[in-house]
Amino acid sequence: MRNSGPLLFLGLLLALAALAVFALSRGSDFDRSALGNKGLESWLQAKGIPVVRSDPHVARARSEISLRIIPLSIRQGETVAPQVNEEADDAGPESPIRESNRYALPTLIILPKWQGSVSTDGIASKSRLVDLADIGSELDKIGYSDFGFARSSTDFEEAQPQLYPGQPISIALYQAQTFERSSLPGGWEELAGTPSGALLLRGEDDPNIYLLSDPDLLNNHGLALADNASFAVSLVTLLRGAGEKRPVYLDTSGLPLDSKKPADEGRTYERSASDFKRFFAYPLSVIWGVLFVVAAICFWRGAYRFGPAFNETSGNIELSKTAAIDATARLLRLSGNDGRMTGQFVLHLLADKAQLVFGPGAGNEAGIERLFKRLARRDQAAAKALHSSAQALIDRGHLMTRANLHRNLETFRKSLGSIDLGSR
């Protein structure tokens, strides 16, 4: 029971690591879900079209961008809608429509089609489609009304719209969502469509506003179907202009643009809980998870040792062996038998090396012989020199003169030092 505290702490750390990696990294990552636009961003950049994303801490100017893309959704409809500010002469932030007219900025508004649950569970079915009346309500909020919508009677609909004359592109849509041509309000021109309805409209009164009825032509899920990816590139190129070099602005926040590029100077921002949450968003969540795991391993390694603790008996044995060796060496020196002491030293040293390489059970003659065979496979000449000098000291050390003994001992030392023993 005394070990339950550290184990509980270790379990808590592992649980936090799992939460950081799995819950926070992917659960809130809408851009990489089926309904997100991360794929569009990567695809356009691969085709040489730069893309910048909206950031609540970075102000964008009209002069910095060539095309504004706004993925409209039910939860974002009120964000991009015109608002009233009584404290500022009843003139609130401009809507994307007014900004488009004011700055002559091409603006593509993508209508919603799927409920938000599709982004979390990845399942798209008829029951997950947004009600057509709700889509009409979202258009009302940004100033457009009287649009009729239709959905394909078949699960998949294929078509070949032409954004450029004589250049049809094959597209495929699941539960295709289009504008009803018979109910289009006056002042709208169809630029692309399917046999069942119009896909892309341009306003005659607002010539820089474009409405795309089906988001699957530009989201992560739809880009993988048929030649939808080529349609996306052609659509963006058409709206921004073929010779345009400025980036496309993927606007998911609906914040107003600046009339000119802001000065690059320090600004004060309001901080909120969402700013703190960014420290745990992917890929930072993976880093936090790794840190938690490393901390847990360090704690566990510091709190526990491998194997049982040494008892007093084993310590006494080691002390006894050391005392016996010292006593034997003293007696040999007193008797003037340095050669026999040197031979025992060489034998014990080789036994220690054998145990170092092969384990505790190799400190005997068989282990020493096995060590020489291993050294011979690596360097036969060096192993032979080491073996001959060691054998001479062990067998005839007590018969050698002092000078001969020192010479053989120096040869043994140099031979042993020049060989890499390796490891198990």
Disulfide bonds with the S-S distance in Angstrom:
none
